[in-house]
Each structure stands twice: as C-alpha cells, then as structure tokens.
Amino acid sequence: MDDRPIPTGAASAVVVVGLGPGDLHGLASTSMDRLTDPSWQVIVRTLQHPAAQQLASLREVVSCDDLYESSGGFDETYAAIVERVLSAAESGPVIYAVPGSPRVGEFAVARLEVEAASRGVEVQVVPAQSFIDAVIAVVGVDPLDRGLQILNGHALPDPLVLDKPTIVAQCDLPLVLADVIDRIGRVVPAGTEVSVVVDGGGSEQRLIVAPIEELDSSLAGVRTSLFLDPKPGGLIGVVQTMRRLREECPWDRQQTHSSLVKNLIEETFELVDALAGLVPGDWGSYAEVEDELGDVLLQVLFHSAIARQDGAFDIDDVSENLRQKLVRRHPHVFADFIADSPEEVKANWDRIKESERIEPSGSILDGVPRSMPGLSRAAKLQNRAAKVGFDWPDVSPVLEKLREETGELEAVLHGPPEAADSELGDLLFTIVNLARHLGADPEVALRGAMGRFESRFRSMEAAGPLAGLSLDQLDDRWEQAKRSQT
C-alpha cells in the first residue's frame, strides 16, 4: 500500500484508486474523501461497475468506456487510457478509479506508472479489495490451505494445469466463457462442479453451482468469475494416478523396468499402426491415434514412477531434461544460429547430438540401440557411417551391389544353411542401403508392402475358400485382387 500523503492540488499528480468489488459502501472513508474531493478530476476506467455508477451520480466523472469501443484491441485501449489520464494531469491532479484493486488485473495501471515516470509525473496507488477477495468470501476457500491459482479467461495457459483451487477471471463475454468451459471440460473429470460468481461483492451478487458440462455461457459478464477445486485431471492427474497405482495396485507394484519392455514395444507398434491409418480430417482415425498416444505415454509415466521410487528420477526430471535438450538442439529458435531450411535444421541437430554423445575414444556407431527393429537399426548404422563419408555417392553402385549380393545368395542356396543366412543378411542390408539412397524409410516401405499383401490376401479369401485351389488358380485370385485395388 502507498501511504504517502497526496499532494493536495498539485499539478502533474495522479492517484490510482481501487473501487473494490462492489458498491461505494465497501470503500474506506479515506478513499471516499479522495473520490469526492472536487479539486481532483476523476477518470473511471468503466462505468460498468456499481461503485463507478454511484460515484457518477455524486459528481462528474470521465469514463473510458468509449476507448474500448473505438480501439482495435486491449493493448491499444490501455495505451489510450494512459494517454487520457496523463493528458488530464497536465492541467491538474487526477484520480484514476478502477474496479476492484489497482494491482489485480488492471493492466493499464502498470503502463500508467511506466509512462508517468518517463514524463516526470508522480503516481500513487491506493489498493482496495479485489474480485479475488469477493470470490474467496463467496466460495469459502482458504488460499493458504492448498494454494490458489488465478487465471485470465482471455488467456488460459496451455497446457492447462488444474491441480489446486482455481479462480478464472475476466469471463466477460459469452464467447470467452464458452471457451473457458470447453478448455476446463477437457482436463477435469465429467461432473466436476464449478461455481460461477456473478457481481461478486455487490448487492446483486449471485452464486451458481453446476457441473462443468451444464454451465451456461450466457452467465458471462464484466464481473463474472469461475471457481473450481477439481480432482487433478489432464497431465497432472494422470501422473498422480500412475503414482497411486504403483503404490496400491498389486500388479503395478510387481512390475520392473525389464518386465515392461515388451509393453512399450507393443504399444509403440500399435501407435505406428494408428498413425499409418491416420486420415487428415477423419476424427475417428485421430481418436485412435489419441488413444494409442495415451498408451505410449502410460509407459513413460510407468517407468518414471518406478525410477521415482528408486530415487533415480521422476517425470519432472524427464521433462526438464527433454526441455533442455530441445533448447540446446534448436539454437536457430532459442539462440542466434541461422537455419533457413529443414535440411539445415536437421544437419545442425545431428552435429549437436554427435557432440553430446561421442567421447574422444568412442565410436560414431555408439548409441544405436540393439533392440531396434532390424531394418531401422540397419538404416541408422548406415546413416552414421555416411556422416564420415563411408557411403556410395549415388544409387547406381548400390544397385550393382544389390545384383552382386543376389548372385552370392543364389550361389549358396544349396549349401549349408548358415551360408544362406549370412548372404541373405547381406542382401537385406544392401536393400536398406538402396532405400536410403531412394529417400525411403525401409521399415515404412516394408510395412506398406505388408499392408498391401494383407489387403489383397483378404480379398482373395473373400472371393471364396482358398484351400484346395491349384497354384495357378491362387495366382488368378491374386491378380484379381490386385486389379481390384489399383
């Protein structure tokens, strides 16, 4: 609070006075004396407030409501308010009166102080009760019990974390309130009760309590706020759920990092399948991807919960380590490195990644997981080797090598099985190299071929039983299926 005496009648002086959440009866006598002193010009931010309306009935005031109507946005409006107040101060002392407290949600006040200082104008701020006090009084919450989060309905954070009692203010328009309801409804359990405080602290104060999905956006208004104290949902909620399962579920308690590996692999491939079937604009296929992403996230959370119990790390450490890595490997975004194309970004990412990985005595092939699918690991090993120039210059010698490896395989077909296995491996490794030079991912290409085979074979089955057909008849079915799908 600013307790300095107001320089009575001094020119170039501005006092910012809070009108509180309700009418003038809630103001201290000192504030009333200031507001009714005829030697001071009074500018109110808005007349859409009980105390401001009462004050306007007692004396002449200047409203800034017209600036909201004529300005192109909030920033422009705040700048216009500051200019109006400071221009008025050139001819005498001014009181700028705002709803609630000048220090809560009054963005023009901070601008006013900065601009006034640059012009040599003294500004004093007289706090008052804010809408926060009114909401707390209505809903009966102690902000020091489990904390209190205060959000701006016009600028909800993303991601939206609702893990403590929360007030959402500035729900002034139906469109804003509808967006707030939608955003909250996506991260809290269905049926979560929300309190809507309308005209908090005023004589017409109302409290409406309803499940989030039943709230009416027509409750929006310049003095409308939401309060909720939900069970944690969204990311925070699933982290807490996983931790509880790890502590209380017999099956979850029994799992180890090793026992969960197969789950991680299975869930990852199920996600790959969902992504392969994703059709832009098809919300059904997006729903499948969403579900599979959740299953993969479960594995990340599960491993983090186990590590947390072991005292190694938790999901916050995982997240912060990832954040630092992303910042470090994107200097074109977070520093002054210039990268004008995706190719430059990728090349720089690889350089930074290599500098992080390789010790002086290490190999460039270090860090390629042995548990990767064979085709993917082969491509990754070849890409690593190519970075030091160990690669064919174009696709022609790769094709020649492919023919050579095919001949070597043919030569050992009737020999020991180990020899055929070895030559087959060389042939597959060369095919991976061919895919690289064609700009294709061999794993994706093979999965595509398997998908086509599966679809055509199922089409063959749909045409009638296959058992008992000759090879020529099966070939005919295959060609029919192939033609029907081209």
ABEGO torsion letter per residue (X at the ends): XBABBBBBGBBGBBBBBBAEABBAAABBAAAAAAAABAABBBBBABABBAAAAAAAAABBBBBAAAAAAABAEAAAAAAAAAAAAAAAAAAEBBBBBBBEBAABGBAAAAAAAAAAAAAGBBBBBBBBBBAAAAAAAAAGBBAAAAEBBBBBAABBBOBBBBABBBBBBGBABAAAAAAAAAAAAAABBBGBBBBBBBGBGBAABBBBBBBAAABBAAABBAABBBBBBBBBBEAAAAAAAAAAAAAABAAAAABBAAAAAAAAAAAAAAAAAAAAABBBGBAAAAAAAAAAAAAAAAAAAAAAAAAAAAGABBAAAAAAAAAAAAAAABAAAABABBBABAAAAAAAAAAAAAAAABBAABBAABGBBAABBAAAAAAAAAAAAAAAGBBBABAAAAAAAAAAAAAAAAAAAABBAAAAAAAAAAAAAAAAAAAAAAGBBAAAAAAAAAAAAAAAAAAAAAAEBABGBBAAAAAAAAAAAAAAAX
